[in-house]
Amino acid sequence: MTLTPASVPDPAQLTAADQVRLRALRRMKLFATALLVLMAVIFVIAWNLQEEHPWLGYVRAAAEAGMVGALADWFAVTALFRKPLGLPIPHTAIIPERKNDIGASLSEFVATNFLSEAVVREKLAALSVAGRAGEWLSKPESAARVTHELATAAHGLINVLRDEEVAELLGAMIREKVEDTPLGPPLGRVAAGFVARGEHHWMVDFIVDRLYTWIESNPESISRLVEGRAPSWTPRFVDHIVSDRLLREVETFAFAVKTDKAHPIRLALDKFLGELADDLQHDPESIAKVESLKHRILANPDVQGLAGSAWKSAKKAILRAVADPQSQLRVRVNDALLGLGRKLVEDRALAAKIDTRAADAAGYLVANYARDIAGIIDETVAKWDGEATSRKIELMVGRDLQFIRINGTVVGALAGLAIYTFAHLVLGG
């Protein structure tokens, strides 16, 4: 029996491998059919000549049984894929008519025998996933490949994201976090720590230094201030005397604050800062003022736009880094992967721990979801067209099934010859 156009997919739709299978299937079908025809020709010749040559009775019996075997096995093989000769014979065209049941049975078989927890754990233990991954990653070309793939994925992901949506999301996350967190107490604790450790003194020194330097460098400003506020009736020389005196007093005062670490102003400032730190932590009014200031700052449009600006800057920096193979980011990722690979190879305890975790995870998945995973098989098969499924399976295994027909022909002929010989020699037929 040869394939008809309806019995296989359109060759134009077949892959190169399918084309090879199709040619092999046709050759085997032609050979099996030719063997059947040969048995029929031998049978006809032996039937007509056996009266003149009695020994041809053995040949006829062998050819007759060979035809029966060939026809029976042709029927059996054909019945798997279609109805033989198009006849509505029961229990034929098994694959197209029962493909859903076959898919469900195959799915159950895979879930039971391949996706069992014991099988998966045993396979993973034999593979030593961490060790193999470490050996692969410890090779520079492998680490470079993973780094390249990660960079490509990051580039694609970042380009897919819309700037407005990311900025809005970041802004919302920051606002939510800041709004839900009272700032007074943590600021008070930080300030109290600064004051307790004396870390605020450098700031006081800086301010006093700058103030003293400004006073020394701008005496005319103080003079103008004094003279501008002096009564109009006072003599000009008196204003000069007063301003000079005031300038010297201010300079002396500023110098004293600058050089004397125990100056009353400094001590008063220390006390003020300590009280402020305590109020920020415990005084409801001070805490409320900080919260009010926080909300006003968050409501400022410029502040709200910071998230978008930050994301755009970060996006440009990341895109530049992932696009440049020599960027610091990619070099560090590559080095980290190499280091991870070496660690997985050298640290047996770590590798064993990772293997155990992987086995636990895989065991949990197959123990709880094996049937769902294998269910992909019957769900996929259920969507297939019955005839197309039958043709595809025949294309995959049909060549091997033709050996059943060939073997049936040969075995049938030998069996027929044996039976005929037994009947004549033993039973005297």
Order of alpha helices (4+ residues) and beta strands (2+ residues): alpha-alpha-alpha-alpha-alpha-alpha-alpha-alpha-alpha-alpha-alpha-alpha-alpha-alpha-alpha-alpha-alpha-alpha-alpha
